[in-house]
């Protein structure tokens, strides 16, 4: 089977399940490669803000914010954060909620569009997620975002100019509007070959199954077209 599938992923930086889902999709792709499936993929990330009202310079621990946002007690919030940290550890991710700097992620999404224009979106996504969840880094301030951009090989002046003039703001808004059009209310959300939707950080086996199904459908369509 030879097929190339487009995977569109709606995701936020400040989203633990988006990072976990990224790792699980990567594991699914490794399994397909190991099985010599002949399935290739093109991945594109799309913007989604889970907490658009969060200020850039949010002050206070994430525990307080999470408890208020969910309408639960701090004890319940702590338990939920501990649970997601444990799940993340199972995927090789060392979440550090004790040092996490919560912030508005709009500029980070603009930077992802800038990185996409230079063929580095996947690297930029990984760098921002690691900064936010593992390193306690700021992902809402231009200076910090420029530094992350340079770490993956992007030009500092170009990244700064893109962030300061807001040239990718319309692209971020278009992604969010498209998510609404699809009825997406939470992330991560994966759209495979414009046909199959996968909601949440599913087990790698689920991704493998859907990707194989989408590839088979693509091959069948190609057979009809040339038949």
C-alpha positions in Angstrom: 0.0 0.0 0.0 1.4 3.4 -1.1 -0.5 6.4 0.2 0.3 9.8 1.5 -2.2 11.1 4.0 -2.7 14.7 5.2 -3.2 14.9 9.0 -4.6 18.3 10.2 -4.3 18.7 13.9 -6.1 21.4 15.9 -4.1 21.9 19.1 -3.1 24.4 21.7 0.2 24.9 23.4 -1.3 25.1 26.9 -3.0 21.7 26.4 -1.4 18.6 28.2 -3.4 16.2 26.1 -2.2 17.8 22.9 1.4 17.0 23.9 0.4 13.5 24.9 -1.6 13.1 21.7 1.4 14.2 19.7 3.5 11.5 21.3 0.9 8.8 20.7 0.5 9.8 17.0 4.3 9.6 16.6 4.2 6.1 18.1 1.5 5.1 15.7 3.6 6.4 12.8 6.6 4.4 14.1 4.5 1.3 14.1 3.4 1.8 10.6 7.0 2.4 9.5 8.1 -0.8 11.3 5.4 -2.7 9.5 6.5 -1.3 6.2 3.0 -0.1 5.5 3.8 2.2 2.7 1.8 5.0 4.4 3.3 8.4 4.4 1.9 11.5 6.1 2.0 15.2 5.9 1.2 16.9 9.2 -0.1 20.4 9.7 -1.0 22.0 13.0 -3.9 24.5 13.3 -4.5 27.0 16.0 -7.0 26.6 18.9 -7.1 28.7 22.1 -8.5 26.8 25.1 -8.3 29.9 27.3 -8.4 33.0 25.1 -9.2 35.3 28.0 -5.9 34.4 29.8 -3.7 37.5 30.2 -0.1 37.2 28.8 1.3 38.2 32.2 -0.9 35.8 34.2 0.2 35.8 37.8 -0.3 32.9 40.2 0.1 29.1 40.2 -1.6 27.0 37.5 -3.4 25.1 40.3 -5.4 28.2 41.2 -6.3 29.0 37.6 -7.2 25.4 36.9 -9.5 25.1 39.9 -11.2 28.4 39.1 -11.6 27.5 35.4 -13.1 24.1 36.2 -15.1 25.2 39.1 -13.5 22.6 41.4 -11.6 22.6 44.7 -7.8 23.0 44.7 -7.6 19.4 46.1 -9.5 18.1 43.1 -7.5 20.2 40.7 -4.3 18.9 42.3 -5.5 15.3 41.8 -6.3 16.0 38.1 -2.9 17.5 37.5 -1.2 14.6 39.2 -3.2 12.2 37.0 -2.3 13.9 33.7 1.3 14.1 34.9 1.4 10.4 35.4 -0.1 9.7 32.0 2.4 12.1 30.4 5.2 10.2 32.1 4.0 7.0 30.4 4.7 8.8 27.1 8.2 9.9 28.2 7.2 13.4 29.1 8.2 15.1 32.4 5.5 17.6 33.0 6.4 20.2 35.6 3.2 21.9 36.8 5.2 23.2 39.8 7.1 25.6 37.6 4.6 26.0 34.7 4.0 29.6 33.6 0.4 29.9 32.4 -0.2 32.5 29.7 -2.2 33.5 26.6 -1.0 31.4 23.7 -2.1 33.7 20.8 1.5 34.8 19.9 2.7 31.2 20.1 0.2 30.3 17.5 1.3 33.1 15.3 4.8 31.8 15.6 3.7 28.4 14.5 2.3 29.9 11.3 5.6 31.7 10.8 7.5 28.4 11.3 5.1 26.7 8.9 5.9 29.3 6.2 9.6 28.3 6.6 9.0 24.5 6.7 9.7 24.2 10.5 6.3 24.0 12.0 6.7 20.5 13.6 9.9 21.4 15.2 8.4 24.7 16.5 5.4 22.9 18.0 7.6 20.5 19.9 9.9 23.3 21.1 6.9 25.3 22.4 5.3 22.3 24.1 8.5 21.4 25.8 9.1 24.9 27.0 5.6 25.2 28.5 5.2 21.8 30.1 8.7 20.7 30.9 10.9 23.8 31.3 8.6 26.3 32.9 9.2 28.7 30.0 7.1 31.6 28.9 5.3 31.1 25.6 3.3 34.3 25.5 6.1 37.0 25.3 7.7 38.0 22.0 11.3 37.9 23.4 11.0 34.4 24.6 9.2 33.2 21.5 12.0 34.7 19.3 14.5 32.8 21.4 12.6 29.5 20.8 12.4 30.3 17.1 16.2 30.7 16.8 16.8 27.5 18.7 15.2 25.5 15.9 17.1 27.5 13.2 14.7 30.3 12.3 16.0 33.9 11.8 15.5 36.0 14.9 14.8 39.3 13.1 12.3 37.6 10.8 10.5 35.9 13.7 10.4 39.1 15.7 9.0 41.1 12.8 6.3 38.5 12.2 5.2 38.5 15.8 5.3 42.3 16.3 3.4 43.2 13.1 0.8 40.4 13.7 1.0 39.3 10.0 -0.3 35.8 11.0 -3.2 36.9 13.1 -5.7 36.3 10.3 -4.3 32.8 9.8 -4.8 32.0 13.5 -8.4 33.4 13.4 -9.1 31.3 10.2 -7.9 28.1 12.0 -10.2 28.8 14.9 -13.1 29.6 12.6 -12.6 26.4 10.7 -12.6 24.5 14.0 -15.9 26.0 14.8 -17.1 25.0 11.4 -16.1 21.4 12.1 -17.8 21.5 15.5 -14.5 21.1 17.3 -15.0 22.1 21.0 -11.9 20.6 22.5 -8.4 19.6 21.4 -6.4 17.8 20.3 -8.6 17.0 17.3 -7.1 15.1 14.3 -8.6 15.3 10.8 -7.1 12.5 8.6 -7.3 12.9 4.8 -10.1 15.4 5.2 -12.4 12.5 6.0 -11.8 11.0 9.4 -11.9 12.8 12.7 -10.2 11.6 15.8 -10.9 13.4 19.0 -8.5 13.4 21.9 -5.2 11.7 22.7 -6.2 8.3 21.6 -4.1 5.1 22.0 -1.6 4.6 19.1 -3.5 1.6 18.0 -6.5 3.8 17.3 -4.4 6.1 15.1 -3.0 3.1 13.3 -6.4 1.7 12.5 -7.8 5.0 11.2 -4.7 5.7 9.1 -4.8 2.3 7.5 -8.5 2.8 6.8 -7.9 6.2 5.3 -5.0 4.8 3.2 -7.2 1.9 1.9 -9.9 4.4 1.0 -7.4 6.5 -0.9 -6.2 3.5 -2.8 -9.7 2.5 -3.6 -10.5 6.0 -5.0 -7.4 5.9 -7.1 -8.4 2.5 -8.4 -11.8 3.9 -9.4 -10.2 7.0 -11.0 -7.9 5.0 -13.2 -10.1 2.0 -13.7 
